[in-house]
Every structure is written in structure tokens, then in C-alpha cells.
Amino acid sequence: MTASIKEMDAATLKQFFEGGCAFLGANKEMVNALNVFPVPDGDTGINMFLTINSAVKNVKNTASVGEVAADFAMGALMGARGNSGVILSQIFRGFSQSVAGKTTINAIELAAALQKGVDLSYKSVMKPVEGTILTVYRLFAAAAINEAGKSGDILTMYNSALAAGENALQHTPDFLPVLREAGVVDAGGKGLLTIMEGGMRSLRGEDFATVVGQPMPQPISNSNLATSAAAQAAGNIEFAYCTELLIKGDQIDAEKIRTYLSKKIAGDSLVVVGTPEVVKIHFHNNTPWQVLNYAADFGSLHDIKIENMRDQHSELAERNTDNLTNEPSDDPISPKVEEPCRCSVIAVCSGDGLSQILSSMGAIIIKGGQTMNPSAEELLEAISHCGGEEVVLLPNNSNIILTARQVVDLADRPVYVVESKFITQGVSAMLCFDRDNNGSDNEAAMSEAIKAVVSGELTYAVRDSSYNGFTIKKDDMLGLKNDKIVVVGKQLELTLLELIEKMIDNNEDYGLISLFYGNDQTQEDVEPLIEAIKAKYTDFDVECYPGGQPLYYFLVSVE
């Protein structure tokens, strides 16, 4: 077992990243369980693991520490899921910037890179909150800097940093009363320390179960892209070659590359994203050699992949025959083919019924939501395949908003984010959408619409807990109003009625109650509940639709 490390080279850094990914993968459910609310959708561990797993899988070049870090940061950026995943991607982006051009790094340089990650991660959040992953990582990095100057040993430095990080983690409830009342520490902070501990264990030569490269929810790929579903059904693919590659260099101008390829080389599905050091290209075209020749002017080319999509047609047609409709499917993007328009809407949604409702209102659907947060790359792929000159994103989940904001600077066209935290807000927002209007005006109208919606959720507790004065037992029914637990009960009808009462709160301006029932219920199951609601609220219009969402008995809106 290694006792001391004075310097990290490319292979050592790659080993550290792989160890951190493996250890988080083995412990992600433990991180999930730290969810403040005891509801069945804790996904911090999953989001952080999927983010870092994407980063590890993107490390191809191991010639230098700088190159490993650049690959890793790009993978984290594209694979970032959820708020915790976005913050992780910014931590490693800062790390990568600090070690750029370095073949090896010593303890002092490593600590400086960790600190650079602090700077960028704080900037990634509009209003940084102490008592979260940000606090844990800041104190972790500060301890690393302090120790690096003393011993010069990387393992000793990490020991001190982990001790400081763990101490900070245990004090996160002192910053946030909601953590203290729930009896948990910050999940993101725990996930971060799990990554760092796994990396150190790997450097020491400790053996623990590896899960690196395990199967993941599949990102959008050539087999399920929405744009050419109808053409594929006919075997008529206009642009045959899916061309993907990375460019590595210095001060790469992604916008210049995007402009040239869009104007000079015929094709579609163009995505050009990245940093001044690393740029990723995805492009459907008929002349991939022209793409490669042009890209080579900006730096060295890596991870080149060219696939003939016409050769894939026969197998694709057999496998996806049932999906070639305008209705939402199980693919990450619904196979709806959209005509060119002034503005498109891309909505994240979980549940077949809700997806059908949003699709019928004009939205392109990305399947996702609770426990299924889409990555930045999936959002970018969806944007590249829609018909709009501009795009509005409807995250419909508070844990997806930060990822959506990150995409704004990476997309190939103007993107506007309507910060919808609930799918019920997304449905109301779609009533204001005009595909012939510009993105800015649509964003303003849709953002105003969601302010008028009170959103409710009825689910169940997965563990004993305390919150907002409630003593919660496992399997209790929980009613949430605008993401706060306001009702705890034992019986479905009574808890639902009490939740709606809390949502209305004697407001005379409200007149509509809309309910969407989950995938474990039928129309026959919910009819008695709807009649009870109508009987109690005779002055309200009451509507009920099959939502098909998992985990939640009902989603409710009051307007």
C-alpha cells in the first residue's frame, strides 16, 4: 500500500478520478438517503455519479495531467445532471484551468487547482448558500492548501482535507435549520467527500468494488434523435454521416467553428460546444473529411467517430417501428418532427399522460424529472434538433434549472429558460406559448404565467423524519405545497383534501383545481376522490387527467 506521493502524473490523476467515481458509485444510495424531505425521489447521489462517470469515460488522452483534467472537465460539463452535478462540473472545470499545460503536479499545485475549483463553483450559483456542498468543498480546499505547504505529500494533504471536509459536513445543519430538523447532513457535500475519499483510497492501493463504466441511462444517440424520424422510416436520410470529434488546442473559437460549419458545409444536427482549450463537435453531413480538415486548423483532433446512418437504417426501422408517431415515447426525446418556426419549446417531463398533454400544446418532450434529471448534453442535443430559430426551455423541476442555465452559453442558438419548478407550472406556461413569437417575449409571458400557479404534490414518506413541526413516519402520506411539506396523513382522500385546502388558503381569486394522477392509479380509482373534491369546492372547476408520473399519487395545481 502506497505510503507517500510527492507528485501526480497523468496516470495517477486518472487513477484518482476513477477511484472517486467507483467509490461514489458504490455509495450513491447512501448519498440519496440524505434527502431533506423523506420523499421517494432522492437523487443527489445518482446525479453526482452520472456526472462523474461521464467525466471518467471522456478521459482518453493520458499524456499529461493537463490533458487528463481537460478531458475529465469536458465530460463532467456535458454529463452534468442536477444542481449537484452542475456544481461538480464547475469544480473540475476550475481544476482543469489551473493545471492546463502541466505534465505533472506536486502537492502545492494540486491544492491550488482545488482552490480554483472553489472560485468557479461559487460563481456557478446565483445565490451561493452556506451549509451546502459549496461550504464543504471550500473548507476541504482550504485545508489542502494549508497542509500542502507543510508536508508536500499528496496523501497527507488529502487526509487533512478530508478531515476538514468531514468536520464541515457535520456542521452543515448549523447553517441550515432544514437539515437539522430532518436529522441529515448536506447530501451534495457528502457526495463530494465520497469522491475525494475514493480517489485517495485508490492512490493508496486499497481495493474496493469498482463500478466505473457501468451501464447508464442512455443519452440521446443516433438511434433516437427526433429530427429525422419520418425520413428514417422511409429509408431516406439526407445527411448520412454522423461526425463527432474533440479539438484540443489554445484559445479555440467555438463560435467561429459553429458559424463556418453551419454556412459552408451542408448538414444538420450541428452542436459545437466547449472551452477555449477543448471543443466538441457533433454534425450530420455528407462530407466528414471537410469537417475534419477545417477542425484541424484549430488544434489536434481526438475521439474521431464517423458513422454511416444509412447503414443503420434497417436495424433502426425494425427496432423503433412503434415509435414513429407524434406521441411521446420512451426515448429521451419524443420522436415528434417539428417544422421550422420562430421559437420552439423543450419541456422536461415524466409520465406518459403529462407528456401527451405538453406535446399536444406544442412542446418537444425530454423524458425526465424526479430521479431522472437530464444531462446538459441531452438538452443540447434536443436544442440542436428542434425547428425553432430560438428555444425556450421548461425544466419543470427545481433540480434541472441550473443545468438548463448552463446550456444557454453552450447552445447553437438563443436559448431562454423559464424557471418552472413543477410540471404543473409547465402546463400553465404552455398556454402562453406562441411558436411565431420570439424567445424573449415567450419567456416573459410564460414566466409570468407560472407565478399564478400554486403547485401541490401528494406522495409518501420513505423514512422516519421531522420537518416543519411534523413528526413523519415511514409510509405516511405527504402533501407538499410549492415544495414544502404542509400535510402529513394516513389516508389518501383526507390527505388530498387537506392539501388542496392548504393550497387554496381562502384565496377568493382562485377558481380552477387541476389534478394529474400517477401511474399506479386508474380512472376508476380516482373518480370517488374527484367527486369528493367537487362536493367540497362547488365554486371551483375541477379537472382530472392521467399524468402517469411515478412516485407521486397526485400532482395538483390551483389557479
C-alpha positions, 0 to 999 in steps of 0.5 A, a space after each residue: 500500500 502506497 505510503 507517500 506521493 510527492 507528485 501526480 502524473 497523468 496516470 495517477 490523476 486518472 487513477 484518482 478520478 476513477 477511484 472517486 467515481 467507483 467509490 461514489 458509485 458504490 455509495 450513491 444510495 447512501 448519498 440519496 438517503 440524505 434527502 431533506 424531505 423523506 420523499 421517494 425521489 432522492 437523487 443527489 447521489 445518482 446525479 453526482 455519479 452520472 456526472 462523474 462517470 461521464 467525466 471518467 469515460 471522456 478521459 482518453 488522452 493520458 499524456 499529461 495531467 493537463 490533458 487528463 483534467 481537460 478531458 475529465 472537465 469536458 465530460 463532467 460539463 456535458 454529463 452534468 445532471 442536477 444542481 449537484 452535478 452542475 456544481 461538480 462540473 464547475 469544480 473540475 472545470 476550475 481544476 482543469 484551468 489551473 493545471 492546463 499545460 502541466 505534465 505533472 503536479 506536486 502537492 502545492 499545485 494540486 491544492 491550488 487547482 482545488 482552490 480554483 475549483 472553489 472560485 468557479 463553483 461559487 460563481 456557478 450559483 446565483 445565490 451561493 448558500 452556506 451549509 451546502 456542498 459549496 461550504 464543504 468543498 471550500 473548507 476541504 480546499 482550504 485545508 489542502 492548501 494549508 497542509 500542502 505547504 507543510 508536508 508536500 505529500 499528496 496523501 497527507 494533504 488529502 487526509 487533512 482535507 478530508 478531515 476538514 471536509 468531514 468536520 464541515 459536513 457535520 456542521 452543515 445543519 448549523 447553517 441550515 435549520 432544514 437539515 437539522 430538523 430532518 436529522 441529515 447532513 448536506 447530501 451534495 457535500 457528502 457526495 463530494 467527500 465520497 469522491 475525494 475519499 475514493 480517489 485517495 483510497 485508490 492512490 493508496 492501493 486499497 481495493 474496493 468494488 469498482 463500478 466505473 463504466 457501468 451501464 447508464 441511462 442512455 443519452 440521446 444517440 443516433 438511434 433516437 434523435 427526433 429530427 429525422 424520424 419520418 425520413 428514417 422510416 422511409 429509408 431516406 436520410 439526407 445527411 448520412 454521416 454522423 461526425 463527432 470529434 474533440 479539438 484540443 488546442 489554445 484559445 479555440 473559437 467555438 463560435 467561429 467553428 459553429 458559424 463556418 460549419 453551419 454556412 459552408 458545409 451542408 448538414 444538420 444536427 450541428 452542436 459545437 460546444 466547449 472551452 477555449 482549450 477543448 471543443 466538441 463537435 457533433 454534425 450530420 453531413 455528407 462530407 466528414 473529411 471537410 469537417 475534419 480538415 477545417 477542425 484541424 486548423 484549430 488544434 489536434 483532433 481526438 475521439 474521431 467517430 464517423 458513422 454511416 446512418 444509412 447503414 443503420 437504417 434497417 436495424 433502426 426501422 425494425 427496432 423503433 417501428 412503434 415509435 414513429 408517431 407524434 406521441 411521446 415515447 420512451 426515448 429521451 426525446 419524443 420522436 415528434 418532427 417539428 417544422 421550422 418556426 420562430 421559437 420552439 419549446 423543450 419541456 422536461 417531463 415524466 409520465 406518459 399522460 403529462 407528456 401527451 398533454 405538453 406535446 399536444 400544446 406544442 412542446 418537444 418532450 425530454 423524458 425526465 424529472 424526479 430521479 431522472 434529471 437530464 444531462 446538459 448534453 441531452 438538452 443540447 442535443 434536443 436544442 440542436 434538433 428542434 425547428 425553432 430559430 430560438 428555444 425556450 426551455 421548461 425544466 419543470 423541476 427545481 433540480 434541472 434549472 441550473 443545468 438548463 442555465 448552463 446550456 444557454 452559453 453552450 447552445 447553437 442558438 438563443 436559448 431562454 429558460 423559464 424557471 418552472 419548478 413543477 410540471 404543473 407550472 409547465 402546463 400553465 406556461 404552455 398556454 402562453 406559448 406562441 411558436 411565431 413569437 420570439 424567445 424573449 417575449 415567450 419567456 416573459 409571458 410564460 414566466 409570468 404565467 407560472 407565478 399564478 400557479 400554486 403547485 401541490 404534490 401528494 406522495 409518501 414518506 420513505 423514512 422516519 423524519 421531522 420537518 416543519 413541526 411534523 413528526 413523519 413516519 415511514 409510509 405516511 402520506 405527504 402533501 407538499 405545497 410549492 415544495 414544502 411539506 404542509 400535510 402529513 396523513 394516513 389516508 389518501 382522500 383526507 390527505 388530498 383534501 387537506 392539501 388542496 385546502 392548504 393550497 387554496 388558503 381562502 384565496 377568493 381569486 382562485 377558481 380552477 383545481 387541476 389534478 394529474 394522477 400517477 401511474 399506479 392509479 386508474 380512472 376508476 380509482 380516482 373518480 370517488 376522490 374527484 367527486 369528493 373534491 367537487 362536493 367540497 369546492 362547488 365554486 371551483 372547476 375541477 379537472 382530472 387527467 392521467 399524468 402517469 408520473 411515478 412516485 407521486 399519487 397526485 400532482 395538483 395545481 390551483 389557479 
